[in-house]
Amino acid sequence: MLRTIVAVTLCAAGALGGCASMQAAEARHAEDLMAASGFRHISADTPERVNALQTLQPRTFTIVEREGTKYWVYADPANCQCLYAGTEEQYQQYKRFVVQEGIAQDQRAAAEASSYSSDWGMWGPWR
């Protein structure tokens, strides 16, 4: 019985670790796109910034107005302990990169699908 509990616990921990690593990879990828779009990387390198970072919604964009300018802010307290801040123009560039990347992924998937054999007749009737 104890072995079963330990095995189940280890499997659950592994699954959660896998989810956490996937989320971290997705966050890093989004941060790469933001950096390419011109977003400014700001480290939470003081206790005040660390506390402020914890109050923001993690890994989502928030619109903040500062000195009369709107900024798109993306907080990542778990991975980089930082936030990214960008203007409307930089946010629009980020969205264009995301769309372009989606199109490229669709094109890769279509190319891979077309490279498979289309001779499905050898499998006989499917009904």
N, CA, C and O atoms as a MOPAC input file, in Angstrom:
PM7 MOZYME 1SCF
protein

 N      0.81900 1    -1.19500 1     0.00000 1
 C      0.00000 1     0.00000 1     0.00000 1
 C      0.86000 1     1.25400 1     0.00000 1
 O      0.59200 1     2.19300 1    -0.74900 1
 N      1.88400 1     1.27200 1     0.83100 1
 C      2.76900 1     2.42700 1     0.92100 1
 C      3.48300 1     2.66000 1    -0.40700 1
 O      3.66100 1     3.80300 1    -0.82800 1
 N      3.89000 1     1.57900 1    -1.06300 1
 C      4.55400 1     1.70300 1    -2.36700 1
 C      3.62600 1     2.35600 1    -3.38600 1
 O      4.06100 1     3.19000 1    -4.18000 1
 N      2.36500 1     1.98100 1    -3.36500 1
 C      1.38800 1     2.56000 1    -4.29800 1
 C      1.23400 1     4.05100 1    -4.05300 1
 O      1.21000 1     4.83900 1    -4.99900 1
 N      1.13000 1     4.44300 1    -2.79600 1
 C      0.98700 1     5.86600 1    -2.45800 1
 C      2.21600 1     6.63700 1    -2.91600 1
 O      2.09600 1     7.71800 1    -3.49300 1
 N      3.39900 1     6.08100 1    -2.65800 1
 C      4.63900 1     6.74200 1    -3.07200 1
 C      4.69800 1     6.85300 1    -4.59300 1
 O      5.07900 1     7.89900 1    -5.11900 1
 N      4.33000 1     5.80200 1    -5.29800 1
 C      4.35500 1     5.82200 1    -6.76200 1
 C      3.39500 1     6.85800 1    -7.31800 1
 O      3.74700 1     7.60700 1    -8.22900 1
 N      2.19100 1     6.90500 1    -6.78000 1
 C      1.20000 1     7.88500 1    -7.24000 1
 C      1.69200 1     9.30300 1    -6.94800 1
 O      1.55500 1    10.19100 1    -7.79000 1
 N      2.25700 1     9.51700 1    -5.77200 1
 C      2.77100 1    10.83600 1    -5.40700 1
 C      3.89100 1    11.25800 1    -6.34700 1
 O      3.92200 1    12.40800 1    -6.78600 1
 N      4.80700 1    10.35400 1    -6.66300 1
 C      5.90500 1    10.67700 1    -7.56900 1
 C      5.39800 1    10.98900 1    -8.97700 1
 O      5.89100 1    11.91400 1    -9.62300 1
 N      4.42800 1    10.23100 1    -9.44800 1
 C      3.85200 1    10.49600 1   -10.77500 1
 C      3.17600 1    11.85000 1   -10.81300 1
 O      3.33100 1    12.60100 1   -11.77600 1
 N      2.42600 1    12.16600 1    -9.76900 1
 C      1.74400 1    13.46700 1    -9.72000 1
 C      2.76000 1    14.59500 1    -9.68000 1
 O      2.58400 1    15.60800 1   -10.35800 1
 N      3.81000 1    14.43800 1    -8.90500 1
 C      4.84800 1    15.47100 1    -8.82700 1
 C      5.53200 1    15.64200 1   -10.18000 1
 O      5.82700 1    16.76400 1   -10.59200 1
 N      5.78200 1    14.54600 1   -10.86100 1
 C      6.39300 1    14.61900 1   -12.19200 1
 C      5.50200 1    15.32500 1   -13.18300 1
 O      5.97400 1    16.12100 1   -13.99500 1
 N      4.21600 1    15.03900 1   -13.12200 1
 C      3.26600 1    15.69100 1   -14.03200 1
 C      3.20100 1    17.17700 1   -13.75900 1
 O      3.18900 1    17.97800 1   -14.69300 1
 N      3.16000 1    17.55900 1   -12.49700 1
 C      3.11600 1    18.97800 1   -12.15600 1
 C      4.41200 1    19.66100 1   -12.55800 1
 O      4.39500 1    20.79900 1   -13.02700 1
 N      5.51800 1    18.98700 1   -12.38100 1
 C      6.79800 1    19.54500 1   -12.80600 1
 C      6.84100 1    19.75600 1   -14.30100 1
 O      7.39500 1    20.74400 1   -14.78300 1
 N      6.25200 1    18.82300 1   -15.04000 1
 C      6.18200 1    18.96800 1   -16.49100 1
 C      5.33900 1    20.16500 1   -16.88200 1
 O      5.69600 1    20.90500 1   -17.79900 1
 N      4.21900 1    20.36300 1   -16.19300 1
 C      3.36100 1    21.52300 1   -16.46500 1
 C      4.11000 1    22.81100 1   -16.16100 1
 O      4.05000 1    23.77200 1   -16.92900 1
 N      4.81300 1    22.82400 1   -15.04000 1
 C      5.55400 1    24.02800 1   -14.66700 1
 C      6.64900 1    24.33600 1   -15.68400 1
 O      6.87200 1    25.49800 1   -16.02500 1
 N      7.33100 1    23.30200 1   -16.16800 1
 C      8.39800 1    23.55000 1   -17.13900 1
 C      7.82200 1    24.00200 1   -18.47700 1
 O      8.44100 1    24.80700 1   -19.17400 1
 N      6.63100 1    23.48800 1   -18.84800 1
 C      5.98800 1    23.95900 1   -20.08300 1
 C      5.57500 1    25.41400 1   -19.94400 1
 O      5.74900 1    26.19700 1   -20.87800 1
 N      5.03100 1    25.78800 1   -18.79200 1
 C      4.64300 1    27.17700 1   -18.56900 1
 C      5.85700 1    28.08800 1   -18.59800 1
 O      5.80100 1    29.18800 1   -19.14800 1
 N      6.94500 1    27.63900 1   -18.01200 1
 C      8.17100 1    28.43900 1   -18.00700 1
 C      8.69400 1    28.62800 1   -19.42900 1
 O      9.13600 1    29.71800 1   -19.79300 1
 N      8.64200 1    27.56300 1   -20.23000 1
 C      9.09900 1    27.66400 1   -21.62000 1
 C      8.21400 1    28.61700 1   -22.41800 1
 O      8.71100 1    29.40800 1   -23.21900 1
 N      6.89400 1    28.53700 1   -22.19700 1
 C      5.97800 1    29.44500 1   -22.89000 1
 C      6.23200 1    30.88700 1   -22.47900 1
 O      6.19700 1    31.78900 1   -23.31700 1
 N      6.48900 1    31.11100 1   -21.18900 1
 C      6.77300 1    32.46100 1   -20.70400 1
 C      8.06400 1    32.98400 1   -21.32600 1
 O      8.12200 1    34.13800 1   -21.75200 1
 N      9.09800 1    32.14800 1   -21.38200 1
 C     10.36900 1    32.57600 1   -21.99000 1
 C     10.17600 1    32.92000 1   -23.45500 1
 O     10.75300 1    33.88400 1   -23.95700 1
 N      9.36300 1    32.12600 1   -24.13800 1
 C      9.11700 1    32.38700 1   -25.55500 1
 C      8.39300 1    33.71500 1   -25.73500 1
 O      8.76400 1    34.51100 1   -26.59900 1
 N      7.36800 1    33.96000 1   -24.93100 1
 C      6.64400 1    35.23400 1   -24.99700 1
 C      7.59600 1    36.38700 1   -24.69600 1
 O      7.52600 1    37.43600 1   -25.33600 1
 N      8.47600 1    36.19600 1   -23.73600 1
 C      9.43300 1    37.24100 1   -23.37500 1
 C     10.42500 1    37.49100 1   -24.50300 1
 O     10.82900 1    38.63100 1   -24.72700 1
 N     10.82300 1    36.44000 1   -25.21600 1
 C     11.69400 1    36.62100 1   -26.38400 1
 C     11.00100 1    37.47300 1   -27.44200 1
 O     11.61300 1    38.36300 1   -28.03100 1
 N      9.71300 1    37.19200 1   -27.68000 1
 C      8.95800 1    37.97300 1   -28.66500 1
 C      8.79800 1    39.42300 1   -28.20700 1
 O      8.87500 1    40.34400 1   -29.02000 1
 N      8.57500 1    39.62500 1   -26.90800 1
 C      8.46100 1    40.99500 1   -26.40300 1
 C      9.78300 1    41.73700 1   -26.57000 1
 O      9.79500 1    42.89500 1   -26.98800 1
 N     10.88400 1    41.08600 1   -26.24900 1
 C     12.19400 1    41.72500 1   -26.40500 1
 C     12.42900 1    42.08800 1   -27.87000 1
 O     12.93000 1    43.17200 1   -28.16800 1
 N     12.06900 1    41.18600 1   -28.78300 1
 C     12.23200 1    41.45600 1   -30.21500 1
 C     11.32900 1    42.60100 1   -30.66700 1
 O     11.62300 1    43.27600 1   -31.65400 1
 N     10.23300 1    42.81700 1   -29.94400 1
 C      9.29000 1    43.87800 1   -30.29000 1
 C      9.69000 1    45.22200 1   -29.69500 1
 O      9.07700 1    46.24600 1   -29.99700 1
 N     10.70900 1    45.21800 1   -28.85700 1
 C     11.18500 1    46.46600 1   -28.27700 1
 C     10.74300 1    46.72700 1   -26.85400 1
 O     10.98600 1    47.80800 1   -26.31700 1
 N     10.09200 1    45.74400 1   -26.23100 1
 C      9.69800 1    45.91300 1   -24.83700 1
 C     10.94400 1    46.06700 1   -23.97200 1
 O     11.99500 1    45.49800 1   -24.26800 1
 N     10.81400 1    46.83100 1   -22.91900 1
 C     11.92000 1    47.03200 1   -21.98200 1
 C     11.82300 1    45.99000 1   -20.87100 1
 O     10.76000 1    45.80400 1   -20.27900 1
 N     12.92400 1    45.31900 1   -20.59300 1
 C     13.02400 1    44.33200 1   -19.51600 1
 C     13.43900 1    45.07600 1   -18.24900 1
 O     14.45500 1    45.77100 1   -18.22700 1
 N     12.63400 1    44.91900 1   -17.18800 1
 C     12.93300 1    45.60300 1   -15.93000 1
 C     12.95700 1    44.55200 1   -14.82200 1
 O     11.93700 1    43.93600 1   -14.51100 1
 N     14.13000 1    44.35800 1   -14.23700 1
 C     14.29500 1    43.34300 1   -13.19100 1
 C     13.69200 1    43.81900 1   -11.87400 1
 O     13.72500 1    45.00500 1   -11.54500 1
 N     13.15100 1    42.88100 1   -11.14400 1
 C     12.69500 1    43.16400 1    -9.78200 1
 C     13.90700 1    42.96600 1    -8.88400 1
 O     14.04800 1    41.92900 1    -8.23400 1
 N     14.77500 1    43.96100 1    -8.85300 1
 C     16.06700 1    43.83400 1    -8.18700 1
 C     16.15700 1    44.58100 1    -6.85800 1
 O     17.24200 1    44.73500 1    -6.29700 1
 N     15.01700 1    45.04100 1    -6.36100 1
 C     14.96700 1    45.65200 1    -5.03400 1
 C     13.78100 1    45.02900 1    -4.29100 1
 O     12.85900 1    44.51000 1    -4.92000 1
 N     13.80200 1    45.07800 1    -2.98300 1
 C     12.65600 1    44.52700 1    -2.23500 1
 C     11.33000 1    45.20600 1    -2.61500 1
 O     10.29000 1    44.54800 1    -2.65300 1
 N     11.36200 1    46.48900 1    -2.89100 1
 C     10.14200 1    47.20300 1    -3.27900 1
 C      9.60900 1    46.67600 1    -4.61000 1
 O      8.40500 1    46.47200 1    -4.76200 1
 N     10.50400 1    46.45700 1    -5.56800 1
 C     10.07700 1    45.93400 1    -6.87200 1
 C      9.57000 1    44.50300 1    -6.76000 1
 O      8.59600 1    44.13700 1    -7.41800 1
 N     10.21500 1    43.69800 1    -5.94100 1
 C      9.76700 1    42.31300 1    -5.74200 1
 C      8.34700 1    42.32400 1    -5.18200 1
 O      7.48400 1    41.58800 1    -5.66200 1
 N      8.10200 1    43.15800 1    -4.16600 1
 C      6.75600 1    43.24200 1    -3.58500 1
 C      5.74400 1    43.74400 1    -4.60500 1
 O      4.63500 1    43.21500 1    -4.68300 1
 N      6.10300 1    44.75000 1    -5.38400 1
 C      5.19200 1    45.29600 1    -6.38900 1
 C      4.90800 1    44.26000 1    -7.47700 1
 O      3.78000 1    44.16000 1    -7.96100 1
 N      5.91200 1    43.50400 1    -7.85500 1
 C      5.74800 1    42.47800 1    -8.88600 1
 C      4.73300 1    41.42600 1    -8.43500 1
 O      3.96200 1    40.91500 1    -9.24800 1
 N      4.73600 1    41.11000 1    -7.16300 1
 C      3.81900 1    40.09900 1    -6.63400 1
 C      2.35800 1    40.55400 1    -6.68600 1
 O      1.45100 1    39.72500 1    -6.60800 1
 N      2.12400 1    41.84800 1    -6.81600 1
 C      0.74200 1    42.35600 1    -6.85600 1
 C      0.15600 1    42.32200 1    -8.26000 1
 O     -1.05100 1    42.50000 1    -8.42900 1
 N      1.00000 1    42.09500 1    -9.27600 1
 C      0.52900 1    42.09500 1   -10.66600 1
 C      0.08600 1    40.69800 1   -11.08400 1
 O      0.59100 1    39.69100 1   -10.58600 1
 N     -0.85800 1    40.66200 1   -11.99800 1
 C     -1.32400 1    39.38800 1   -12.55900 1
 C     -0.16300 1    38.75200 1   -13.33400 1
 O      0.34400 1    39.36500 1   -14.27400 1
 N      0.26700 1    37.54800 1   -12.96600 1
 C      1.42700 1    36.95400 1   -13.63900 1
 C      1.13300 1    36.54100 1   -15.07600 1
 O      0.05800 1    36.03100 1   -15.39000 1
 N      2.11700 1    36.77600 1   -15.93400 1
 C      2.12900 1    36.34800 1   -17.33600 1
 C      0.88600 1    36.75700 1   -18.10800 1
 O      0.37200 1    35.99000 1   -18.92200 1
 N      0.41200 1    37.94400 1   -17.85700 1
 C     -0.66500 1    38.53300 1   -18.64600 1
 C     -0.33300 1    40.00600 1   -18.86500 1
 O      0.43000 1    40.60500 1   -18.10700 1
 N     -0.91400 1    40.57300 1   -19.90400 1
 C     -0.69600 1    41.98500 1   -20.17100 1
 C     -1.66800 1    42.82600 1   -19.35600 1
 O     -2.85100 1    42.50400 1   -19.24800 1
 N     -1.15500 1    43.89400 1   -18.79400 1
 C     -1.93900 1    44.88200 1   -18.07200 1
 C     -1.61100 1    46.23900 1   -18.67100 1
 O     -0.44500 1    46.54700 1   -18.91500 1
 N     -2.62900 1    47.04900 1   -18.90700 1
 C     -2.38800 1    48.39800 1   -19.41900 1
 C     -2.21600 1    49.33300 1   -18.23400 1
 O     -3.04600 1    49.37400 1   -17.32600 1
 N     -1.12400 1    50.08100 1   -18.26100 1
 C     -0.79000 1    51.01500 1   -17.19100 1
 C     -0.54200 1    52.37300 1   -17.82300 1
 O      0.10800 1    52.47400 1   -18.86300 1
 N     -1.06300 1    53.41800 1   -17.18900 1
 C     -0.76800 1    54.76500 1   -17.68200 1
 C      0.27300 1    55.38500 1   -16.76300 1
 O      0.12100 1    55.40300 1   -15.54200 1
 N      1.33200 1    55.89000 1   -17.37900 1
 C      2.43000 1    56.50800 1   -16.62600 1
 C      2.88300 1    57.74200 1   -17.37600 1
 O      3.25100 1    57.67300 1   -18.54800 1
 N      2.85400 1    58.87600 1   -16.68700 1
 C      3.26900 1    60.15700 1   -17.26300 1
 C      2.54500 1    60.44600 1   -18.57700 1
 O      3.14200 1    60.94700 1   -19.53000 1
 N      1.25900 1    60.12500 1   -18.61300 1
 C      0.42900 1    60.41300 1   -19.77400 1
 C      0.55700 1    59.43600 1   -20.93200 1
 O     -0.06800 1    59.63900 1   -21.97300 1
 N      1.34300 1    58.39100 1   -20.78000 1
 C      1.52800 1    57.39900 1   -21.84100 1
 C      1.03000 1    56.04800 1   -21.35400 1
 O      1.28500 1    55.65500 1   -20.21600 1
 N      0.31400 1    55.33700 1   -22.23000 1
 C     -0.13700 1    53.98400 1   -21.90300 1
 C      0.97400 1    52.99500 1   -22.21700 1
 O      1.62400 1    53.06900 1   -23.26000 1
 N      1.17200 1    52.07400 1   -21.29600 1
 C      2.15700 1    51.01400 1   -21.47200 1
 C      1.47700 1    49.66600 1   -21.26800 1
 O      0.55100 1    49.53100 1   -20.46800 1
 N      1.95100 1    48.69100 1   -21.99900 1
 C      1.51800 1    47.30900 1   -21.82100 1
 C      2.59400 1    46.65500 1   -20.96900 1
 O      3.76500 1    46.61400 1   -21.34500 1
 N      2.17800 1    46.14400 1   -19.81900 1
 C      3.10800 1    45.58000 1   -18.84600 1
 C      2.81300 1    44.08800 1   -18.69700 1
 O      1.65800 1    43.68300 1   -18.56200 1
 N      3.86000 1    43.28900 1   -18.72200 1
 C      3.77600 1    41.84000 1   -18.59300 1
 C      4.69000 1    41.44900 1   -17.43500 1
 O      5.90700 1    41.61800 1   -17.51100 1
 N      4.10000 1    40.92900 1   -16.37000 1
 C      4.87200 1    40.55700 1   -15.18600 1
 C      5.15100 1    39.06200 1   -15.17700 1
 O      4.27600 1    38.25400 1   -15.48600 1
 N      6.37200 1    38.70600 1   -14.82300 1
 C      6.73300 1    37.29500 1   -14.69000 1
 C      7.48500 1    37.09600 1   -13.37300 1
 O      8.71500 1    37.07000 1   -13.34900 1
 N      6.72800 1    36.95600 1   -12.27300 1
 C      7.38500 1    36.78900 1   -10.97500 1
 C      8.02300 1    35.41600 1   -10.78200 1
 O      8.89600 1    35.26300 1    -9.92800 1
 N      7.61000 1    34.42700 1   -11.55000 1
 C      8.08600 1    33.06300 1   -11.32600 1
 C      9.39400 1    32.76100 1   -12.05400 1
 O     10.26100 1    32.09300 1   -11.49100 1
 N      9.55800 1    33.23400 1   -13.28300 1
 C     10.71800 1    32.83900 1   -14.08000 1
 C     11.84200 1    33.86800 1   -14.03100 1
 O     12.91600 1    33.59400 1   -13.49600 1
 N     11.60000 1    35.03200 1   -14.58100 1
 C     12.67600 1    36.02500 1   -14.65400 1
 C     12.64700 1    37.01400 1   -13.49300 1
 O     13.56600 1    37.81900 1   -13.34600 1
 N     11.60200 1    36.96300 1   -12.66900 1
 C     11.40900 1    37.95000 1   -11.61200 1
 C     11.59700 1    39.35400 1   -12.18500 1
 O     12.42200 1    40.14500 1   -11.72900 1
 N     10.78800 1    39.61600 1   -13.20700 1
 C     10.91300 1    40.87100 1   -13.92600 1
 C      9.57100 1    41.26200 1   -14.51400 1
 O      8.58700 1    40.53100 1   -14.40300 1
 N      9.55000 1    42.40800 1   -15.12900 1
 C      8.40200 1    42.76300 1   -15.94500 1
 C      8.91900 1    43.36200 1   -17.23400 1
 O     10.03600 1    43.87200 1   -17.30600 1
 N      8.07900 1    43.28600 1   -18.24400 1
 C      8.35500 1    43.87700 1   -19.54000 1
 C      7.35800 1    45.00700 1   -19.72400 1
 O      6.16900 1    44.84600 1   -19.44700 1
 N      7.83900 1    46.14600 1   -20.18900 1
 C      6.96200 1    47.29200 1   -20.41900 1
 C      7.17200 1    47.76500 1   -21.84700 1
 O      8.30300 1    47.91900 1   -22.30800 1
 N      6.05800 1    47.99600 1   -22.54300 1
 C      6.13100 1    48.44200 1   -23.92800 1
 C      5.00600 1    49.40600 1   -24.25300 1
 O      3.98300 1    49.45500 1   -23.57000 1
 N      5.21700 1    50.16200 1   -25.30200 1
 C      4.22800 1    51.11800 1   -25.76800 1
 C      3.19500 1    50.41500 1   -26.64900 1
 O      3.30000 1    49.21900 1   -26.91900 1
 N      2.21000 1    51.17300 1   -27.08400 1
 C      1.19100 1    50.63900 1   -28.00600 1
 C      1.85600 1    50.07000 1   -29.25900 1
 O      1.52200 1    48.97000 1   -29.70100 1
 N      2.78500 1    50.81400 1   -29.81900 1
 C      3.48000 1    50.36000 1   -31.04000 1
 C      4.22000 1    49.04700 1   -30.79700 1
 O      4.16900 1    48.14400 1   -31.63200 1
 N      4.89400 1    48.93700 1   -29.67900 1
 C      5.63100 1    47.71500 1   -29.36900 1
 C      4.68000 1    46.55200 1   -29.11200 1
 O      4.97100 1    45.41600 1   -29.48600 1
 N      3.54800 1    46.82900 1   -28.47600 1
 C      2.56100 1    45.78000 1   -28.24600 1
 C      1.98500 1    45.29200 1   -29.57300 1
 O      1.79600 1    44.09000 1   -29.76100 1
 N      1.70500 1    46.21300 1   -30.49200 1
 C      1.18000 1    45.82700 1   -31.80600 1
 C      2.20600 1    44.98700 1   -32.56700 1
 O      1.84400 1    44.03000 1   -33.25200 1
 N      3.48600 1    45.34500 1   -32.44600 1
 C      4.54100 1    44.55000 1   -33.08800 1
 C      4.59200 1    43.15700 1   -32.47900 1
 O      4.75200 1    42.17300 1   -33.20100 1
 N      4.45800 1    43.06000 1   -31.17100 1
 C      4.42400 1    41.76000 1   -30.49400 1
 C      3.28000 1    40.90800 1   -31.05600 1
 O      3.47400 1    39.73500 1   -31.37500 1
 N      2.09100 1    41.50100 1   -31.17400 1
 C      0.94500 1    40.76400 1   -31.70300 1
 C      1.19800 1    40.31300 1   -33.14100 1
 O      0.80200 1    39.21100 1   -33.51900 1
 N      1.85800 1    41.15700 1   -33.95000 1
 C      2.18400 1    40.75100 1   -35.32700 1
 C      3.12500 1    39.54500 1   -35.31500 1
 O      2.94700 1    38.61100 1   -36.09800 1
 N      4.11300 1    39.56200 1   -34.44200 1
 C      5.02500 1    38.42300 1   -34.33700 1
 C      4.26800 1    37.15400 1   -33.95600 1
 O      4.53500 1    36.08400 1   -34.50300 1
 N      3.32900 1    37.26800 1   -33.02300 1
 C      2.55100 1    36.10400 1   -32.59100 1
 C      1.73900 1    35.55300 1   -33.76400 1
 O      1.68300 1    34.34000 1   -33.96800 1
 N      1.11200 1    36.44400 1   -34.53000 1
 C      0.31600 1    36.01300 1   -35.69400 1
 C      1.21700 1    35.37700 1   -36.74600 1
 O      0.89000 1    34.31800 1   -37.28200 1
 N      2.35000 1    36.01100 1   -37.04700 1
 C      3.27800 1    35.46200 1   -38.03900 1
 C      3.77200 1    34.08000 1   -37.62300 1
 O      3.89900 1    33.17600 1   -38.44800 1
 N      4.04200 1    33.93700 1   -36.34800 1
 C      4.50300 1    32.64900 1   -35.84900 1
 C      3.41400 1    31.58900 1   -36.00200 1
 O      3.70800 1    30.44900 1   -36.36100 1
 N      2.16900 1    31.95300 1   -35.73700 1
 C      1.05600 1    31.01800 1   -35.90200 1
 C      0.89800 1    30.59500 1   -37.34800 1
 O      0.64400 1    29.42600 1   -37.63600 1
 N      1.04900 1    31.55100 1   -38.26300 1
 C      0.96100 1    31.23400 1   -39.69500 1
 C      2.08300 1    30.28800 1   -40.09300 1
 O      1.86200 1    29.32500 1   -40.82700 1
 N      3.28100 1    30.56700 1   -39.60800 1
 C      4.42300 1    29.70200 1   -39.93700 1
 C      4.20800 1    28.29000 1   -39.40600 1
 O      4.55200 1    27.31600 1   -40.07600 1
 N      3.64200 1    28.17300 1   -38.20700 1
 C      3.37100 1    26.84200 1   -37.64600 1
 C      2.32200 1    26.11100 1   -38.48100 1
 O      2.44000 1    24.90900 1   -38.72300 1
 N      1.29500 1    26.84400 1   -38.92100 1
 C      0.27100 1    26.23400 1   -39.77700 1
 C      0.87300 1    25.74900 1   -41.09100 1
 O      0.53200 1    24.67000 1   -41.57400 1
 N      1.77300 1    26.55400 1   -41.67000 1
 C      2.40600 1    26.17200 1   -42.93500 1
 C      3.28800 1    24.94400 1   -42.74200 1
 O      3.31200 1    24.05800 1   -43.59600 1
 N      4.01700 1    24.88600 1   -41.62000 1
 C      4.84500 1    23.70100 1   -41.34100 1
 C      3.96700 1    22.46100 1   -41.19500 1
 O      4.29100 1    21.39800 1   -41.72500 1
 N      2.85700 1    22.59900 1   -40.47600 1
 C      1.95500 1    21.45800 1   -40.28300 1
 C      1.37900 1    20.99000 1   -41.61500 1
 O      1.26600 1    19.78900 1   -41.85900 1
 N      1.01400 1    21.94300 1   -42.48100 1
 C      0.47000 1    21.57600 1   -43.79300 1
 C      1.52800 1    20.88000 1   -44.63400 1
 O      1.23000 1    19.91100 1   -45.33200 1
 N      2.77100 1    21.37200 1   -44.57200 1
 C      3.85300 1    20.74900 1   -45.33400 1
 C      4.11700 1    19.32700 1   -44.84100 1
 O      4.33600 1    18.41600 1   -45.63900 1
 N      4.09300 1    19.14800 1   -43.53500 1
 C      4.30800 1    17.81200 1   -42.98200 1
 C      3.16200 1    16.88000 1   -43.37100 1
 O      3.39200 1    15.71800 1   -43.70600 1
 N      1.93400 1    17.38600 1   -43.32600 1
 C      0.77900 1    16.56500 1   -43.67000 1
 C      0.82200 1    16.14800 1   -45.13300 1
 O      0.45200 1    15.02200 1   -45.46500 1
 N      1.26700 1    17.03600 1   -46.00800 1
 C      1.29100 1    16.70600 1   -47.43600 1
 C      2.42600 1    15.74800 1   -47.77500 1
 O      2.42100 1    15.13100 1   -48.84000 1
 N      3.39600 1    15.62100 1   -46.87800 1
 C      4.50900 1    14.71300 1   -47.16600 1
 C      4.16400 1    13.25600 1   -46.85300 1
 O      4.90500 1    12.35300 1   -47.24100 1
 N      3.06000 1    13.01700 1   -46.16400 1
 C      2.64600 1    11.64900 1   -45.87500 1
 C      2.01500 1    11.03000 1   -47.10700 1
 O      1.49100 1    11.72100 1   -47.98100 1
 N      2.08000 1     9.72300 1   -47.15100 1
 C      1.49200 1     8.98600 1   -48.26600 1
 C     -0.00600 1     9.24200 1   -48.32600 1
 O     -0.69100 1     9.25300 1   -47.30300 1
 N     -0.49900 1     9.44600 1   -49.52900 1
 C     -1.93700 1     9.64800 1   -49.68800 1
 C     -2.60900 1     8.37000 1   -50.20700 1
 O     -3.77700 1     8.39400 1   -50.59200 1
 N     -1.87800 1     7.27700 1   -50.21400 1
 C     -2.43300 1     6.01000 1   -50.67800 1
 C     -3.10800 1     5.29300 1   -49.51200 1
 O     -2.57300 1     4.33300 1   -48.95700 1
 N     -4.28000 1     5.77800 1   -49.15800 1
 C     -4.99500 1     5.20300 1   -48.03800 1
 C     -5.77600 1     3.95500 1   -48.44300 1
 O     -6.29100 1     3.24300 1   -47.58100 1
 N     -5.86600 1     3.68900 1   -49.72100 1
 C     -6.58900 1     2.51800 1   -50.18600 1
 C     -6.00400 1     1.21200 1   -49.68800 1
 O     -6.72100 1     0.22200 1   -49.54200 1
 N     -4.70700 1     1.20200 1   -49.42600 1
 C     -4.08000 1    -0.04600 1   -48.97200 1
 C     -4.59400 1    -0.48300 1   -47.61600 1
 O     -4.37600 1    -1.62900 1   -47.22200 1
 N     -5.25900 1     0.38100 1   -46.90200 1
 C     -5.78000 1     0.04100 1   -45.58100 1
 C     -7.16500 1    -0.59600 1   -45.65600 1
 O     -7.71900 1    -1.02400 1   -44.64400 1
 N     -7.70000 1    -0.65100 1   -46.83300 1
 C     -8.99900 1    -1.28600 1   -46.99600 1
 C    -10.14500 1    -0.38200 1   -46.55100 1
 O     -9.92700 1     0.78400 1   -46.22500 1
 N    -11.34600 1    -0.91000 1   -46.53700 1
 C    -12.48500 1    -0.09900 1   -46.12300 1
 C    -12.42400 1     0.21200 1   -44.61800 1
 O    -11.97500 1    -0.61600 1   -43.82600 1
 N    -12.87300 1     1.39200 1   -44.24400 1
 C    -12.85900 1     1.80000 1   -42.85400 1
 C    -14.19900 1     1.60000 1   -42.16900 1
 O    -14.36000 1     1.93800 1   -40.99600 1
 N    -15.14200 1     1.06100 1   -42.88600 1
 C    -16.47400 1     0.83900 1   -42.28400 1
 C    -16.76300 1    -0.61500 1   -42.16500 1
 O    -17.83100 1    -0.99500 1   -41.68400 1

